Amino acid sequence: MLPEYRTLLTGVHAGVATVTLNRPGQRNAVGDGMREELADALTRCDAADEIRAIVLTGTPPAFCAGADLGAGAQTFAAPGEGFSAAGFPVPAWALAKPVIAAVNGHAIGLGLTLALQCDIRFFAADAKYGIVQVRRGVVGDAYSHWVLPRLVGIATAAEILLTGAMFDGHRAVALGLGSRVLPAVEVLPAALTIARDIAENTAPMSVAASKRLLWDSFDLTREQVGARETEIHLKLMAHDDAAEGMRAQLERRAPRWTGRPVDPTRPAG
């Protein structure tokens, strides 16, 4: 299903795809085509109906050290043709499947903004995190100025972006960047556990529609969200999965979903 990559390790088991950033000699820094390979892997996972959730992690001891600093002083001074601060061609929030960031080690700069594009984030307690770009003469990237204020509020976003300060996993969760802080060795198992629960117990169309509306809600009014919820409900109620969920509950068995993991209110393709 997934090809071999230079910068990634991948695996699929029981409806869960694991994508591991794998440049351990560079602490999984983004380089050597990692952006394009990650975009390819995520796109393939999203297109495969048998995959219900995706876990993104890094080869220990880091999650992602950010941009590859191999160019030295020219790392941020020579942007190159076609430069974009978007960071990654396919942000995790654009996928229909839930993406869980198992941030099992240091995530600095682009490494942390990559995690912020995911739906759920678990942090290692003793690792170091920060969007440090203002200390390097540039600014936070990968839509960090859009997503951070919406996740944590403008005052906390300002503290993170304008100071470029580093903090540990406990502080990351206290700031609102993630939902759990765990010892590093427990981060990936915890992420896989929640991913498997999604894969086994939730309706594929329901999850896809709910994820899409969650991210879209940042740019919608209260009334627009209410209208979208009604539209989604009507589509879901017309599918057998709405009845299957109750049948499974009443019969005390695992549900047998037949819907695809796509938002039914979105055009196909």
Helices and strands as residue ranges (DSSP letters): E 8-13, E 16-21, G 24-26, H 34-47, E 53-58, E 62-64, G 72-74, G 92-94, E 99-103, E 106-108, H 110-116, E 120-124, E 129-130, G 133-135, H 144-152, H 154-163, H 169-175, E 180-182, H 184-201, H 204-216, G 217-219, H 222-237, H 240-251
